[in-house]
Amino acid sequence: MKIKILSESKEVYIESYQRKTVSDILFENSIFVRNECHGNGTCGKCKIRVVKGNLPITEADRRNLTENELQQGIRLACKAHLPVNSEENV
């Protein structure tokens, strides 16, 4: 699986990181997002937007994000896990 990270300053492609959170993947690639709750899913600061593909909505997403944000593909990076055994790119 490949994920493409678009930020204000760069575009990065990262290969297969199944079973890790998006937050961990970003950190391992020196891309930092706010996470004041240290990955507990309580602060709601590590928002990412899925532009292609799908990441399931977690309970932490439902607690911290609006319905509109969820519909726009916004997820919390600290609780977003890449699908296992998927050929889909995110």
C-alpha positions in Angstrom: 0.0 0.0 0.0 1.1 3.5 -0.7 0.0 6.7 1.0 0.5 10.1 -0.4 1.0 12.9 2.1 0.2 16.4 1.0 1.1 19.3 3.2 1.6 23.0 2.7 5.3 22.5 2.1 5.8 19.1 0.5 4.4 16.0 -1.1 5.6 12.6 0.1 4.9 9.1 -0.9 5.2 6.4 1.8 5.2 2.7 1.2 3.2 0.0 3.1 2.7 0.7 6.8 -0.1 -1.6 7.6 -1.1 -2.0 11.3 0.3 1.4 12.2 -1.5 4.5 12.9 -1.2 7.4 10.4 0.2 9.5 13.2 3.0 6.9 13.8 3.7 6.7 10.0 3.9 10.5 9.8 6.2 10.8 12.8 8.6 8.1 11.5 8.9 10.1 8.3 9.6 13.4 10.1 6.1 14.8 9.4 4.7 16.2 12.6 1.1 16.8 13.5 -0.3 18.2 16.8 -1.0 15.5 19.3 -1.4 17.0 22.7 -3.1 13.9 24.1 -0.1 11.7 22.9 -2.3 9.5 20.7 -5.2 8.9 23.1 -7.8 10.3 20.7 -9.0 12.9 23.2 -7.6 16.3 22.0 -8.8 16.2 18.4 -5.8 18.2 17.2 -4.3 15.6 14.8 -6.9 16.0 12.0 -6.0 14.7 8.6 -8.2 14.5 5.4 -8.4 11.4 3.3 -8.6 12.5 -0.3 -8.5 9.1 -2.0 -9.4 5.8 -0.5 -11.1 5.3 2.8 -10.3 5.1 6.5 -13.0 3.8 8.8 -14.6 6.2 11.3 -13.5 5.5 14.8 -15.2 6.2 18.1 -12.6 8.9 18.8 -13.5 10.5 15.4 -17.1 10.6 16.3 -16.4 12.2 19.7 -14.0 14.9 18.3 -15.2 15.7 14.8 -18.4 17.1 13.4 -20.6 15.1 11.1 -19.6 17.5 8.3 -15.9 16.8 9.0 -16.5 13.1 8.9 -18.3 13.4 5.6 -15.4 15.3 4.2 -13.0 12.5 5.1 -11.5 14.1 8.1 -10.1 11.6 10.6 -7.8 11.7 13.7 -4.3 10.6 12.7 -3.7 9.0 16.1 -6.6 6.6 15.7 -6.6 6.0 11.9 -5.2 2.6 11.0 -4.4 1.7 7.4 -6.4 -1.2 6.1 -4.7 -4.6 6.3 -4.2 -6.6 3.1 -5.5 -3.8 0.9 -4.3 -3.0 -2.6 -5.9 0.4 -2.3 -3.8 3.5 -2.1 -4.7 6.2 0.4 
